Amino acid sequence: MTDPIRRLSPVVRLAPAKLNLTLSVVGRRDDGYHSLHSVFVPLALADRLSLAPLGGGRDTLHVSGFDAGPPADNLVLRALATTRIAVGGGWSGGPGPTPAVAARLEKRIPAAAGLAGGSSDAAATIDGVLEVWGATLEAHVRLAVAVQLGSDVPFFLAGGPALVEGRGESVAPLRGLHGQPGVVLVTPGLPVSTPDVFAAFDAIRTHGDGAVRMSSAHLAEEFRAGLTTANLVARAGVLASANDLLPATSLVVPALVPFKRALSRLLGRPIGLSGSGPTLWALYASEHEARAAAAVVGAALRDGGLTAPGSSEPFVCATSIVSHSQQGSEP
Ligand code: C5P
């Protein structure tokens, strides 16, 4: 009989970053999490994950690129362990335990940035390791594994732009985006803790006028009906203020406020905040235009026309929003 592990093949996955075009905090749940109404879009900017079966031993992880903290705490290893439990003996070489995996992660998405790189790596791990093992999980089990790893993981597991509700477990695909809008991302070297931002949100929460919730519902409707790149860019002003976490993030990292204003002056564009930050974004008609704008930001940082807060240089990147029709293509 052939060794079942020798028949397994390695896989490579791209784990995209995300942007929240809107983020309305609808309420606080009994479990301490918050209910959201948020339009999430995946970006071409992505981490690269490879997973290879090992003969024996424990799962291993090697990380290169951006610092993502100690590998032992990395969501990739947690995702391997959680998926292994869910699969049990039900894999192509089973019954018996699934083989250990050697994971290599190239971090191109900065960590603690509001871009959900760690959650995306976790989703790519679940999906990728099921392929390595030749295993399947029912949709509700995959979702339970994803939720256990983090609120943003179900979005990445679904793939494509989506309306995300609940804690993050309710993901409704939004398929109407036509084109590939460009995005400039500027992430100051000020890592932001998401729990700190939600705690600040709870502390300062005054009942808003519902404008962010309305903008979010409106954008989701437009996405469903069909939205061109030009339509989306034209809405940038509304979207840039459609994030309920903005006041809380500003409290946690006050230096972000003047920087956001300076960036908006420099680019002559509305600037939004992704998730709990600190990544700031501006929308463009194409990645080509975004690249020109990113060059302007880079030059201003170098010549002192723009001063970024934080202990390290900001991450400045031109990328694009990936719509459903482009999914699967190599960014
Ligand atoms: O689920 P995840 O571990 O990614 O969430 C990180 C933190 O963000 C949580 O501990 C919680 O403080 C906050 N959070 C929240 N409501 C959500 C998502 C995250 O309060 N829907």
Boltz pocket constraint, residues with backbone or C-beta under 6 A from the ligand:
constraints:
  - pocket:
      binder: B
      contacts: [[A, 32], [A, 33], [A, 34], [A, 35], [A, 36], [A, 147], [A, 149], [A, 150], [A, 151], [A, 152], [A, 166], [A, 167], [A, 168], [A, 194], [A, 195], [A, 196], [A, 198]]
      max_distance: 6.0
